Amino acid sequence: MAEKSCNLLITGANRGLGLEMVKQLAEKPIPNRKIFACCRDPSAPKAQSLQELAKKHPGVIHVIRLDVNDLSSIQESAKKVGSIVGKDGLNLLVNNAAMATYDNTETAKLKDLQDTFNTNVVGTMMVTKEFLPYLREGAKSSGKAGMSCCKAAVINISTILASISQAPEIISLFPVLALSYRISKAGLNMMTVCQAQEFKEDGILFALLHPGWVRTDMGGPDVSITVQSCAYQSTTLHQVI
């Protein structure tokens, strides 16, 4: 009997941590895997590296248009992915797409606040909602007990900057406040905890990951953690959780 397919989806997959996760997952010896690499505009120059990677792994990497700030885009991508995975469903959804503004109470602009919250919280929630039927299918068809990333899981990429208990200490170490980003990621954390309880009976695992301060377009160049080392730790979870 052929081994069941393993279907994975990553948002914000055209650069940084998302792109590196796609790369490392494509290289792992995972049988019958399909990786849905999602980004806002697959035809844009910023998605060129992703398109080249997909050409190296035909039939494994599927580049999908998905704009987390556009509900119709999310719904269209869910239908497309659903038509490919069929009854096998989706085993792993990584909500990686995010944005950050470096502001404080006095410098924050209304549009930046709205855009950050819409991307990091509302967009993530709507992606999870639209792909939920396929996650349920993945959980049912896996034949596995308990919860795991090999069964059905949602991994939301968060940050220690959103920690309320550690906020004073962290702010003293990193004076760039990024208030909008911190607030939105704190909202993401609460949402994830609530969803973990909401979909517990469905056998869907919900988890938060703090990748660290990573050398990306968002994190900046003067950072010690590379996307390669960070993605290695993140993708290893697919095998151990």
N, C-alpha and C positions, 0 to 999 in steps of 0.2 A: 504494500500500500504506500502511495506517495505521501511524503510528509506534508503536513498542512502548511499553507502559506503564512508568512510573517509580514504583516503590512504596517508600515510606519509612516507618519506624516510629521513634517517639521515646517513651521512658519518662519518667515524671515530668513529663508535659506539661501539667499543670493550673496551673502557676504558674512564676514566675521564668524562668530561662534556657530551660527546656523549652517553656513557653508561647510565649515570644518566637520561638524557632526555628520552631515550628509556624506562627506568624503570618507570619514572613518567607518561609518556604518556600511557604506558600499564595499569597503575593502574587507570587512569582517566575514568569516566563513559562516554566514547565516543562510541556511537553505531556503529556497523558494521565497526570498524576500522581495518586496516591492517598497521602494522609498519614494514617497510623494514629497518632493521639494517645492515648497510654495513661496512665492514672492509676489510683490505688487505688480511688477511689470517684467515678465520674462524676456521681452524683446529689448529692454533697455541695456545700455552699455554696462551698467552695474551688475547685470545678470550674465555677462559673458562667461565668467569663470564657471558659473553653475551650468550653463549650456554646454561648455566644453567637457565638464565632468560627466554630464549625462551621456555625451557621445562615447565616453570611455566605458560606460556601464549600460549598454542598451538593454531594455527590458527590465532593468533594476531600478534606475532612477527615472521618475516621471516628473517633469517640471510642470507645475500647475500655477495658473494665475490665481492669486488670493490676496485681496486687499482687506486687511482686518478692519478698516474704517468704512467699508462698503458692504452692507448686508447682502445686496444682490450678488456681489462677487463671492462672498462666503457661501451663499446658497448654491450658486452655480458650480463652485469648486467641490462642494459636498456631493452634488449629484454626479459629477464626473468621476470622483473617487469611488463613490458607491457603485457606479456601473462597472468599475474595474475589479473591485474587491469581491463583489457579489456576496454570497452567504458566508464567506470567510470573515467578513467584517474588518474592522480596524483594530490593531493590537496596541499601537502606541501613538499618542498625539503629544507632540512637544510644542507648547505655546512659547515660542522664542521671540517672535516679532515684538519690538518695543521701541519707545523713543524717550529721550531725556532732554530736559532743559535745565540750565544751570542758573537758578534764580533763588531769590528769597522773597519775603513778604513785600518788601518795598519795590523790588524790580520785576516781580511776576506780572505777566500780561495775561489778560483774560483768555485770549485765543490759545496761548501756550498751555494754560491750565486745562482748558477744554480738550485740546488735541492730545495732551499727555494722558489724561484720564480716559478719553475715548479709545486710544490705542492700547494702553496697558491694562485697562480693566474691562470696559464695555466690549471692545473688539475681541479680547480673549474669551469673555463669557459667551459671545455670540458664536465664535468658532466652535467652542466646546458644545454649545447647544445644537448646532447644525450637524455636527459629526457624532452626536450622542447615539443615534440609531445604529451606526456602524460599529461604535464601541460596544454597544450591547450585543450585537451580532458576534463580535470578536470574543467577548466573554463567554457567550453561550456555546460557540463552536470550538472553543479551545480544548475542551475536555480536561482542563486542569482545575485542581482544587485551589482554594485560597485566592490570593491576589498577587499579580506580578505584571511586569512589563511585557512578558511573553503571552499574557492572557488579554488584558485590556487595561490601559493606564493612560492618565493625563498628567504630564509633567509640565508645570508652570515655572518658567525661569524668573526668579525673583532676585532679591539682593538683601544683604545684611543692613544696607542703608535704610531699609524699611522697618528695622527692629525698633519698637517703642522703648523697650527696657534698656537697650544699649545706645539709644540715640545721643544722650549727653556725651558719653565717652567717644563715640564715633565722630560726632561733630567737632570735638576738640582736636581730633587727629586729622580730620578732613574738613577744613573750614569752608570749602566750596559747598554751599548748602544743598543745591539741587532740590529745593523744597517740593516742587511739583512732582518730580520723579519719585521722591521718597513717599509722598502722600499716596500717589497712585499705586505704588508697589505694596504699600501697607493694605490698601483696598484689595489688591490681588491676593494677598495672603489670607485675608478674612474670607474672600470668596472661595478660595481653594479649600479651606477648612470646612466651610459650609457644604460644599459640593462633595467632599469626602464622606460626610454623613448622609447626604441626600441620595447618593448612588452606591452606598455600601451594599445594599441588598442585591444590586445588579452585578456585584463582583468587579466593579471598576475601581482601580487604585488611583487615588489623587495624591500628588506629592509636589513639594516645592524644592527647587534647587537654587542655592546661592553659588554662582560660578566663580565668584571672586572678582577682583578688579582686573579685567582682561584687556590685553592690548588689541583693541578694535577701533573702528571709527568712533564709536560711542565712548569707549574707555580712554582713548588717547594713546599716543606713541610711547610715553614715558612710564610704562607699566611693566612689571616683571613677569606676570603670568601671560604666556602665549596662548593663542587660540588652540594650538595643537595639544598642549598639555591639558588645558581645560576641557576640550572636547573629548579627550581620551577618558578622563574621569567620568564625564557625563554619559558617554556611549557605553561604558562598561556596565552601567546600571542595567542596561537591557539584558545583560546576561546574569546578573546576580540578584536583582530584586524578585 
